Amino acid sequence: MTRHRDAAGAIAAIESGQCVFVHGGVATPLGLVDALVARAGELRDVELLHLHTAGAAAYTEPRYAGSFRVVNLFVGPNVRATVDYERVDYLPVFLSEIPALLRTGRRPDVALVQVSPPDRHGCVSLGTSIDVARAAVDVAKVVIAQVNPRMPRVHGDGILHIDRLHHWYEESRELPEVPCDPIGPSERAIGRHVAGLIEDGATLQLGIGTIPNAVLAELGGHRHLGLHTEMWSDGALPLLRAGVIDNSQKVVHPGRSISGFVMGTRALYDFIDDNPTVMQLDIGYVNHADVIRRNPRVCAVNSAVEVDLTGQVVADSIGDRIISGVGGQMDFIRGASLSEGGKPIIALPSQTSRGERRIVARLRPGAGVVTTRAHVHYIVTEHGVAELYGKTLGERARAMIAIAHPDDRDALARAWADSH
């Protein structure tokens, strides 16, 4: 274990030709990433492997083509414009399977992580993002850390002894904040429809964004809700503080909110800091369908780019252009469907902000189906709920047309009639 004065000293251990895992989300070690980019002139063929990251991702710029190749396990906003499927590529994989992939098939040589300062026992925490980072730390030959006093210490699988860090330096830096956009009328209507499907005692899986926040805003009158989700954000804080989410009815980790990572504001990071009611665990466990299904009435709420009239869900691409990733949608859709009283839900506005249809007769050419029609149970738009489970294709089409935007319904009905 070597302590360095700055990021440049810590990053000097990286060699050409290595595979380097980069801690993701708001835990992205931006100081180490900047130092790595500064070394680009002396490095060749370094593979950077990560989920979505924070910051500018300068390493994706064409001028660094000989130095860095990027493998995205989830395409974030900072790299979307540079994805060319050669120098900057995408690896489709269920989020639940990434830890096993890192441990067996795509083992990183180096892990760049950001951690909290050591406690009195000499242990640091991976903080806001345990997800796949724990697996990377376990298998990497070299672990390089940015120790940040602003990183919360979070209970769970992210605790490791400082001796596991081969190189580290300390830098106090505010974590990136991800505030949510205001909830509009369409999202508010979706939130009411989804909340109407959620029973007291349900276990929630919700992500980040206006629709999850709209759903959470409608749950103040519920009781004994639980949280078991791949990630969560500030929208859940009012329910946690009010005791609406008390995790009392859960079978898996009762009394604790379980996730793999968080993204939000400083208020969220302060809430999870050394909070024994919050645990972040390896995403291979959190997102495993056999774990999810053990909780009662799991309500998994996920989004989509577009859904066709038979229930095929596109969630990671616009046509053939990748904009995100497979993520954990299928993990939780399947887990919720197997949970006693569970409800797998896809929620989306009926149109884009530009008035384009999101309920479509046919998917765009090249669009990838993340969730199949056989897995879908509920589709929700601002115009209502389509329950598709146990329905024929014709019954599904009629239900989907009923929740499409009113301006699109006649055209969708004609397209369906003309298709057979």
ABEGO torsion letter per residue (X at the ends): XBBBABAAAAAAABBBGBBBBBBBEAABBAAAAAAAAAAAAABBGBBBBBBBBBEAGAAABAAAAAABBBBBABBBAAAAAABAGBABBBBBBBAAAAAAAAAAABBBABBBBBBBBBBAAGBBBAEABAEAAAAAAAABABBBBBBBAABBBBBEAABBBAAABABBBBBBBBBBBBBBBBBBAAAAAAAAAAAAABBBGBBBBBBBEAAAAAAAAAAAABBGBBBBBABBBAAAAAAAAAGABAGAABABGBGBBBBABBBEBAAAAAAABGBAABBBBBAAAAABAAAAAABBGBBBBBBBABBBAAGBBBAABBEABBABBAEAAAAAAAAAAABBGBBBBBBBBABBAAGBBABBABBBBGBBBABBAAABABBBBAAEBBBABGBBAAAAAAAAAAABBAAAAAAAAAAAAAAX
